[in-house]
């Protein structure tokens, strides 16, 4: 299985290298004024804790400078533990990103975001910095990955005090947090238009 995944990744990079030449001109001039849309989601099913979780969080934004973008994401997450009813959280997440070009197709970024969470039993908020990478796979298509979180997130039950979580570090394997937001590796497919 590992060999198949490696073969697919190598084929993807070799095949898309010829198509990514279109991005060279745009990358050298920056992306100011370009809009982008991102499709992102996740699913996990843990037999150890009998927990199923599904998140969909599409985002949109615009470059306000050659390497700075602002935007937002709106979505929801649903978590079901055992035979209980699923807990659903509505998410609104304003964000800003600063990109750093490594090559004409490969970029590093740091995202600052302020997630706002809404559930029938609680509300939540946070302040986060999340590092990531962005790679052009062809034309105006990119694959991006975020892999960690530095920040603070809190849940405020309808009755009771807020409970906060401080996250400091790169964690590529923790897929879900108490807030319903992933703090591990997340992948997305993005299009510039």
Protein Blocks (a to p, Z undefined) as FASTA:
>chain_A
ZZmmmmmmmmmmmmmmmmmmmmmmmmmnojghiacddddddddddfklopacdddddddd
ddfbfkbccddddddddddehjbccdddddddddddddddfblmbccdddddddddddfk
bccddddddddddddfbhjbccdddebdddddddddfbdcddddddedddfkbmbdfkop
afbdcddddddZZ
